[in-house]
């Protein structure tokens, strides 16, 4: 399965298919949310218009009732009738006639009641259930009617108990009756059937699950289609929260809310519309996008199968030709048809075959030289003279009970050989190569004492770079045995590693005897210098084997001035993969 997925044709098809899917999904989401937003804004406008229209109708009706109450309360005959204790029966008849006229002008007016301050009643109703006294200012409902002003109140002030039967509910508007001096002489009460609000709000288009309600400034429910909201405090709290949130869209409930504050009453009208059309449009959009997406993806899948086949056919031919190389390096004729890239690959294929043959010949020769170099390096790693001398030094220290030095020398010798062998690898790091030299010089300093001193410096950024192993120790050994050992003064070896452009430059500098040659080529230097072990020539050949003829060793020396050996290597191994 994994092999099939890795094929170019399959990958092109998968990427094309995924890109098409993502583009369709992105476009679908953009269109979905754009259209949904437009529909939602339109629904919000419709809801606002419906609620505002109902609110304005109620405002106009309340204004009309206030005008009627003003005409009745300011009737001169009524003021004269309530201002004196000797009341004219004809005046009473005229006032009752005015009440009948007001009731006839509005079919929703249920009753009109005029109560004087001394308890006299004028009304179209008889048998009123009202608490009366000679001084009505002692009656709570009378005082409340005066204080409420002309604000409409659910349920008449004269009703002693609130019944849950909506058929008995009325909306009352009260107005204080004053004489010419502005003193209270009575109260006018107009009761309107509760049904009038239902009629105005029932025409608002708020959806199948939509509803409207009215609450006053005291958070008391004035209108709701469900009577349980009037007596249930938890439900009333829900309505209060809706009013507090004001105009909002509830995505979870799929509802829109619009709040309308009535200007001539302490009422707040809230309309909650259910967005049935929005839900239907969203569902239709999803179904349409799915259908169109499936069709487009089917077309995309078919087209990519054809398109990918045309692209990958030349590469499949090239792959088959390259597989034939496993049977031998022979030139293969390639059909140079297809896209530009396939043609270019085909043209270079035959050239590659020729270069591979030539390169393999060179690699065979270099491997022979490398094997010889590795054998020589192995001999150097197990230099018996160095080992014997070090062991003699350790024995000598042990005889003098210098256990600390014995331990240090033994550890240094073990570390030296561990780094020399390095698990059989020909490569090591700059850090390990410098540590290898450090252990060697530590052991030699224990033998030579104050006659030898040394320093090792390196930029930390170079420590992890890989290089061939044992390219410094043979140089240091040569400096010690052929330059410093015969000195009468203290010998000093300075080792450094630093960047030189894109290359690494190792420098081994001593203050030994030196010789009369400047910038001496390594080949000629070895004719004059008797070197043991690997020697400078061997190190130089190994470096050129890995990096090429532009890299290797250069020597600068002068008699009694010391010798400087410079080793230049690249930061990149060029032939290691083919050699190993």
C-alpha positions in Angstrom: 0.0 0.0 0.0 2.8 2.4 0.9 4.6 1.6 -2.3 1.5 2.5 -4.3 1.1 5.8 -2.5 4.7 6.8 -3.2 4.2 6.5 -6.9 4.3 9.9 -8.7 1.0 9.3 -10.5 -0.8 8.5 -7.3 0.8 11.5 -5.5 -0.2 13.9 -8.3 -3.7 12.5 -8.2 -3.9 12.8 -4.4 -2.5 16.3 -4.3 -4.8 17.5 -7.2 -7.8 15.8 -5.5 -7.0 17.3 -2.1 -6.4 20.7 -3.6 -9.8 20.5 -5.5 -11.5 19.4 -2.3 -10.0 22.2 -0.2 -10.9 24.8 -2.9 -14.5 23.5 -3.1 -14.8 23.4 0.7 -13.4 26.9 1.0 -15.7 28.3 -1.6 -18.7 26.4 -0.1 -18.0 27.8 3.3 -17.6 31.3 2.0 -20.9 31.1 0.0 -22.6 29.4 2.9 -21.7 32.0 5.5 -22.2 34.9 3.0 -25.7 33.8 2.0 -26.6 32.9 5.6 -25.4 36.3 6.7 -27.5 38.0 4.0 -30.6 36.0 4.9 -30.0 36.7 8.6 -29.7 40.4 8.0 -32.9 40.3 6.0 -34.7 38.3 8.7 -33.4 40.8 11.3 -34.9 43.7 9.3 -38.2 41.8 8.9 -38.4 41.0 12.6 -37.5 44.6 13.5 -40.2 45.9 11.1 -42.9 43.5 12.4 -42.2 44.3 16.1 -41.9 48.0 15.5 -45.1 48.0 13.5 -47.0 46.2 16.3 -45.4 48.6 18.9 -46.5 51.7 17.0 -50.1 50.4 16.7 -50.2 49.9 20.4 -48.7 53.4 20.9 -51.3 54.9 18.7 -54.1 53.1 20.5 -52.8 54.2 23.9 -52.6 57.8 22.6 -56.2 57.5 21.5 -57.3 56.3 24.9 -55.4 59.1 26.6 -57.2 61.6 24.4 -60.6 60.0 25.3 -59.6 60.1 29.0 -58.6 63.7 28.7 -61.9 64.7 27.1 -63.9 62.9 29.8 -61.8 64.1 32.8 -61.8 67.7 31.6 -65.6 67.8 30.9 -66.9 71.0 32.6 -70.1 69.3 33.7 -68.2 66.5 35.4 -65.9 69.0 37.2 -69.0 71.0 38.4 -70.7 67.8 39.4 -67.8 66.5 41.5 -67.0 70.0 42.9 -70.2 70.4 44.9 -72.2 68.2 47.3 -75.5 69.3 45.7 -75.4 67.5 42.4 -77.8 68.2 39.6 -79.5 65.0 38.2 -79.5 66.4 34.7 -75.8 66.9 34.8 -75.4 63.3 35.9 -77.4 62.2 32.9 -75.3 64.3 30.5 -72.1 62.8 32.0 -73.4 59.3 31.6 -74.4 60.1 28.0 -70.7 61.2 27.4 -69.5 57.9 28.9 -71.8 56.0 26.5 -70.5 58.0 23.6 -66.9 57.2 24.5 -67.7 53.5 24.8 -69.5 53.5 21.5 -66.5 55.0 19.8 -64.2 52.1 20.7 -65.5 48.5 20.9 -62.6 47.4 23.2 -63.6 49.9 26.0 -65.2 47.7 28.6 -66.1 50.3 31.1 -65.6 53.9 32.2 -65.7 54.7 35.9 -65.7 58.2 37.5 -65.2 58.3 41.3 -65.4 61.5 43.2 -63.2 62.2 46.2 -66.2 61.8 48.5 -67.1 58.4 47.1 -69.7 59.2 44.4 -69.6 56.9 41.3 -70.6 57.5 37.7 -70.2 54.5 35.4 -71.8 52.5 32.6 -71.5 49.4 34.9 -73.6 48.6 37.9 -72.7 46.5 40.9 -69.1 47.5 40.9 -66.8 45.6 43.3 -64.9 48.5 44.7 -63.9 49.6 48.1 -65.6 53.0 48.8 -65.6 55.5 51.7 -66.5 59.1 52.4 -62.9 60.1 51.9 -61.4 58.1 49.0 -57.9 59.3 49.8 -58.0 56.6 52.5 -58.5 53.9 49.8 -55.3 52.4 48.5 -56.6 51.7 45.0 -57.7 55.3 44.7 -54.3 56.7 45.7 -52.6 54.3 43.3 -54.8 55.4 40.5 -53.8 59.0 41.1 -50.1 58.1 41.3 -50.0 56.0 38.2 -51.0 59.0 36.1 -52.1 58.1 32.6 -49.8 55.0 32.3 -51.7 51.9 31.3 -51.7 49.2 33.9 -52.7 45.5 33.5 -55.9 44.7 35.5 -58.0 47.5 36.8 -57.1 49.1 40.1 -60.7 48.4 41.3 -60.2 44.6 41.0 -59.3 43.1 44.4 -57.8 39.8 43.1 -55.8 38.8 40.0 -57.5 35.9 38.2 -55.5 33.7 35.7 -58.5 33.8 33.4 -57.5 36.1 30.6 -61.1 36.7 29.7 -61.4 38.7 32.9 -58.3 40.8 32.3 -58.4 44.4 31.4 -55.9 47.2 30.8 -56.7 50.2 32.9 -55.9 53.9 32.2 -56.4 56.2 35.1 -56.6 60.0 35.2 -56.9 62.4 38.1 -59.9 64.8 37.9 -59.1 68.3 39.1 -61.1 71.4 39.7 -60.2 74.8 38.4 -57.7 75.3 41.2 -55.9 72.1 40.4 -57.1 70.2 43.4 -58.1 66.6 43.3 -61.9 66.0 43.1 -61.9 62.5 41.7 -60.4 59.8 39.5 -61.3 58.6 36.0 -60.8 54.9 35.2 -61.1 53.4 31.7 -60.9 49.6 31.4 -60.0 48.2 28.0 -60.3 44.5 27.1 -57.0 42.6 27.3 -57.9 41.2 23.9 -56.9 44.5 22.2 -53.2 43.7 22.8 -53.5 40.2 21.5 -55.2 41.5 18.3 -52.4 44.0 17.6 -49.6 41.4 18.3 -51.1 38.4 16.7 -50.6 39.9 13.2 -46.8 40.1 13.7 -45.0 37.5 11.5 -42.5 35.9 13.9 -42.4 32.4 12.5 -43.9 29.1 13.7 -42.1 29.1 17.0 -41.9 32.9 17.5 -43.6 34.8 20.2 -43.9 38.3 21.6 -44.4 39.7 25.1 -44.6 42.9 27.1 -43.1 43.7 30.5 -43.2 47.0 32.4 -40.4 48.9 34.1 -41.1 46.8 37.3 -40.3 43.6 35.4 -44.0 42.6 35.6 -45.4 40.7 32.7 -48.1 42.7 30.9 -48.6 40.4 27.9 -47.7 36.9 27.0 -49.6 34.2 25.1 -48.8 31.7 27.9 -50.6 32.8 31.2 -48.1 30.7 33.3 -45.5 33.5 32.7 -47.5 35.8 34.9 -47.2 33.7 38.1 -43.9 31.9 37.6 -40.9 33.9 38.8 -38.4 31.7 36.9 -40.2 32.2 33.6 -40.4 35.9 34.3 -36.6 35.9 34.8 -36.2 34.4 31.4 -38.1 37.3 29.8 -36.1 39.8 31.8 -32.8 38.3 30.4 -34.2 38.5 26.8 -34.9 42.2 27.3 -31.5 42.8 28.8 -29.7 41.1 25.9 -31.6 43.4 23.5 -31.3 42.7 19.8 -29.5 39.4 19.4 -29.3 36.3 17.3 -29.3 33.0 19.2 -27.7 30.4 16.9 -28.4 27.5 19.3 -32.2 28.3 19.4 -32.2 29.8 15.9 -34.1 32.9 17.1 -33.9 36.6 16.5 -34.9 39.1 19.2 -35.9 42.7 18.7 -36.8 45.1 21.6 -39.2 48.0 21.2 -39.7 50.6 23.9 -43.3 52.1 23.9 -43.0 55.9 24.1 -46.2 56.6 26.0 -46.1 53.8 28.5 -43.6 52.1 30.8 -43.8 49.0 28.6 -41.2 47.2 26.7 -42.3 45.1 23.7 -40.0 42.1 22.8 -40.5 40.1 19.7 -38.7 36.7 19.4 -38.9 35.3 15.9 -38.0 31.7 15.0 -35.8 31.7 11.8 -37.6 28.8 10.0 -36.7 30.2 6.6 -33.0 30.6 7.6 -32.8 27.1 8.8 -34.4 25.8 5.6 -32.1 27.9 3.5 -29.0 26.6 5.4 -30.2 23.0 4.9 -30.8 23.7 1.2 -27.4 25.3 0.8 -25.6 22.3 2.4 -27.5 19.9 0.2 -26.7 21.9 -2.9 -23.1 22.3 -2.0 -22.8 18.6 -1.4 -24.4 17.7 -4.7 -22.3 20.2 -6.7 -19.2 19.2 -4.8 -19.6 15.5 -5.5 -20.2 16.2 -9.2 -17.1 18.5 -9.4 -14.9 16.1 -7.5 -16.0 13.3 -9.8 -15.0 15.4 -12.8 -11.7 16.3 -11.1 -10.9 12.7 -10.3 -11.5 11.7 -13.9 -9.4 14.6 -15.3 -6.5 14.1 -12.9 -6.4 10.4 -13.7 -5.9 11.3 -17.4 -3.6 14.2 -16.7 -1.4 12.4 -14.2 -1.1 9.5 -16.7 0.2 11.7 -19.4 2.8 13.3 -17.1 4.1 10.1 -15.5 4.2 7.8 -18.6 7.7 9.1 -19.7 9.0 8.7 -16.2 7.7 5.2 -16.0 9.6 4.4 -19.2 12.7 6.1 -17.7 12.3 4.1 -14.4 12.2 0.8 -16.4 15.3 1.7 -18.2 17.1 2.6 -15.0 16.1 -0.7 -13.5 17.9 -2.4 -16.3 21.2 -0.9 -15.0 21.1 -3.4 -12.2 22.0 -6.1 -14.8 25.0 -4.2 -16.0 26.3 -0.7 -17.0 25.1 -0.5 -20.5 23.7 2.4 -22.4 19.9 2.3 -22.8 18.0 4.1 -25.5 15.3 6.3 -24.0 12.1 7.4 -25.9 12.5 11.2 -25.6 8.8 12.0 -25.7 6.7 13.7 -23.1 7.1 16.9 -21.1 10.2 19.0 -21.1 11.5 17.6 -17.8 11.1 14.0 -19.0 13.0 14.9 -22.2 15.7 16.5 -20.2 16.1 13.4 -18.0 16.2 11.2 -21.0 18.9 13.3 -22.7 21.1 13.2 -19.6 20.5 9.5 -18.9 23.0 8.2 -21.4 25.5 10.8 -20.4 25.1 9.6 -16.8 25.9 6.0 -17.8 29.2 7.1 -19.4 30.2 9.1 -16.3 29.2 6.3 -13.9 31.6 3.9 -15.7 34.4 6.4 -15.5 33.7 7.3 -11.9 33.7 3.6 -10.9 37.1 3.2 -12.4 38.4 6.1 -10.3 36.7 4.8 -7.2 38.3 1.4 -7.6 41.8 3.0 -7.7 41.0 5.2 -4.8 39.7 2.3 -2.8 43.0 0.5 -3.3 44.9 3.5 -2.1 42.6 4.0 0.8 42.9 0.4 2.0 46.7 0.7 1.9 46.4 4.0 3.8 44.1 2.4 6.4 46.6 -0.4 7.0 49.4 2.2 7.5 47.1 4.1 9.9 46.4 1.0 11.9 50.2 0.4 12.2 50.5 3.9 13.5 47.7 3.4 16.0 49.6 0.5 17.6 53.0 2.1 17.5 55.0 -0.3 19.8 57.7 2.2 20.7 55.2 4.8 21.9 53.3 2.1 23.9 56.5 0.6 25.4 57.8 4.1 26.5 54.4 5.0 28.0 54.2 1.7 29.9 57.8 2.2 31.2 56.7 5.7 32.4 53.7 4.2 34.2 55.9 1.5 35.8 58.3 4.1 36.9 55.6 6.2 38.5 54.1 3.1 40.2 57.5 2.2 41.8 57.5 5.7 43.3 54.0 5.2 44.6 52.7 8.1 42.5 49.2 6.5 42.2 47.5 9.6 41.0 49.9 10.0 38.1 49.6 6.3 37.3 45.8 6.7 37.1 46.0 9.8 35.0 48.6 8.2 32.6 46.5 5.0 32.3 43.3 6.9 31.6 45.1 9.1 29.0 46.6 6.0 27.3 43.2 4.3 27.2 41.5 7.4 25.8 44.2 7.8 23.2 43.7 4.2 21.9 39.9 4.5 22.1 40.0 7.6 19.9 42.5 5.9 17.6 40.4 2.9 17.0 37.0 4.9 17.1 34.9 1.8 16.6 36.6 1.0 13.2 35.3 4.2 11.6 37.6 6.1 9.3 35.8 9.4 10.2 35.9 11.3 13.4 34.9 14.8 14.6 37.2 17.8 15.1 36.5 17.6 18.8 37.7 13.9 19.0 40.7 14.5 16.8 41.9 17.4 19.1 41.2 15.2 22.1 43.3 12.4 20.6 46.2 14.8 20.2 45.6 16.2 23.7 45.9 12.7 25.3 49.1 12.1 23.2 50.7 15.3 24.4 49.6 14.7 28.0 51.4 11.4 28.0 54.5 12.9 26.3 54.6 15.8 28.8 54.7 13.3 31.7 57.8 11.9 30.0 59.6 15.1 29.0 58.4 17.3 31.9 59.2 21.0 31.7 61.1 20.4 28.4 57.7 20.3 26.6 54.7 22.7 26.7 51.7 23.0 24.4 48.4 24.7 23.7 45.3 23.6 21.7 42.7 26.1 20.5 39.6 25.7 18.4 36.3 27.6 17.7 33.4 25.7 19.4 31.4 26.0 16.2 33.8 23.6 14.4 33.9 20.8 17.0 31.1 18.6 15.4 32.4 18.7 11.8 33.5 15.3 10.5 37.1 14.8 9.2 39.3 11.8 8.6 40.9 10.5 11.8 44.6 10.7 12.8 45.6 13.6 10.7 47.1 15.7 13.5 48.9 13.2 15.8 51.4 12.1 13.2 52.3 15.8 12.6 52.6 16.5 16.3 54.7 13.3 16.7 57.0 14.5 14.0 57.3 17.9 15.6 58.2 16.4 18.9 60.8 13.8 17.8 62.4 15.8 14.9 62.1 19.3 16.2 61.9 19.6 20.0 63.6 16.5 21.4 67.1 17.7 20.7 66.5 21.3 22.0 68.4 22.6 25.0 65.6 25.1 25.7 61.9 24.4 26.5 60.0 23.1 23.5 56.6 24.5 22.6 53.9 23.1 20.3 50.9 25.2 19.3 47.8 23.5 17.7 44.9 25.5 16.4 41.7 24.9 14.3 39.8 27.7 12.5 37.8 28.5 9.5 39.5 29.7 6.3 36.8 30.7 3.9 34.7 27.6 3.2 37.5 25.3 4.5 39.0 24.2 7.8 42.6 25.1 8.6 44.6 23.1 11.2 48.0 24.5 12.2 50.7 22.7 14.1 53.5 25.1 15.0 56.7 24.3 17.0 59.8 26.2 18.1 62.1 23.3 17.3 65.2 23.0 15.2 63.5 23.5 11.8 65.2 23.2 8.4 66.1 25.4 5.5 63.0 25.1 3.4 60.1 27.5 2.8 56.6 26.5 1.6 58.1 23.1 0.9 56.0 20.6 -1.1 55.3 17.5 1.0 56.7 15.0 -1.5 60.2 16.7 -1.3 60.0 17.2 2.5 59.8 13.5 3.1 63.1 12.9 1.2 64.8 15.1 3.8 62.8 14.1 6.9 62.9 10.5 8.3 59.4 10.1 9.5 58.1 7.0 11.5 54.6 5.6 11.3 52.1 7.2 9.0 54.2 10.2 8.3 53.3 13.5 6.6 53.1 11.9 3.2 50.5 9.4 4.2 48.3 12.1 5.9 48.6 14.2 2.8 47.5 11.4 0.5 44.5 10.5 2.7 43.4 14.1 2.7 43.6 14.4 -1.1 41.8 11.1 -1.4 38.8 12.5 0.4 38.8 16.1 -0.7 40.8 16.3 -3.9 44.1 17.7 -5.0 43.3 21.2 -3.8 43.6 20.1 -0.2 46.4 18.7 1.8 49.5 19.8 3.8 51.9 22.8 3.4 55.1 23.3 5.5 56.9 26.4 6.4 60.2 26.1 8.3 63.5 27.8 9.0 66.6 26.6 10.9 66.4 27.4 14.6 63.0 29.2 13.9 60.8 26.1 14.2 58.3 24.5 11.8 54.7 25.3 10.9 52.6 22.6 9.3 49.2 23.8 7.8 46.5 21.2 7.0 43.6 22.3 4.8 40.5 20.2 4.6 36.9 20.9 3.4 33.9 21.1 5.7 32.3 18.4 3.5 33.4 14.9 2.8 33.2 14.3 -1.0 34.0 10.6 -1.5 33.1 9.0 1.7 29.8 7.4 0.6 31.4 5.7 -2.4 34.5 4.7 -0.6 32.7 3.1 2.3 
